[in-house]
Amino acid sequence: LKIKPIIGSSVSSIYQRKTAVELFFKNNPQGVLQVSVCLNMETGDISGASKETPNHFIIIFKRDDGFYIADTSQRNNGDGNHITKLTETRINDLVFNTVGIISGLTLKESLSL
C-alpha cells in the first residue's frame, strides 16, 4: 500500500484540497482517499472535521459520475447503505475544505490472485 498525504499547495491553503484531490485521482483513477471525520455515535451522522476532534475514518472513491463514500460505521455497516454518492456540498465539507487528515491510498503494484 502506498500512502500519500493530500494537502493544499501552501501553508496558507493547507486545508484547501480540491486541486490536490483532483490531481490524485487523475494520476490514480483506482485510488481511494482515507478521510478523518466526525461521527455522531447516536445518530450515525457524519460531518467534516472542524472544531470537533475526528473520531472515525471513511473511504472516498471517484468514478465517472462523481464521488462516493464508503462508510462502515456501526450505524450502517452491513445493511446495504454503506456506499452512497456524494453531493457537491458533501464533497466540499468532507474532503475539499476540511481540517481532517486525508491520505491517498494506492497499491504499490498489481496483485495476482
Secondary structure as GFF3:
##gff-version 3
##sequence-region A 1 113
A	DSSP	beta_strand	2	5	.	.	.	ID=ss1
A	DSSP	three_ten_helix	11	13	.	.	.	ID=ss2
A	DSSP	alpha_helix	18	27	.	.	.	ID=ss3
A	DSSP	beta_strand	32	39	.	.	.	ID=ss4
A	DSSP	beta_strand	46	48	.	.	.	ID=ss5
A	DSSP	beta_strand	56	63	.	.	.	ID=ss6
A	DSSP	beta_strand	66	70	.	.	.	ID=ss7
A	DSSP	beta_strand	83	85	.	.	.	ID=ss8
A	DSSP	alpha_helix	88	91	.	.	.	ID=ss9
A	DSSP	pi_helix	92	96	.	.	.	ID=ss10
A	DSSP	beta_strand	102	106	.	.	.	ID=ss11
###
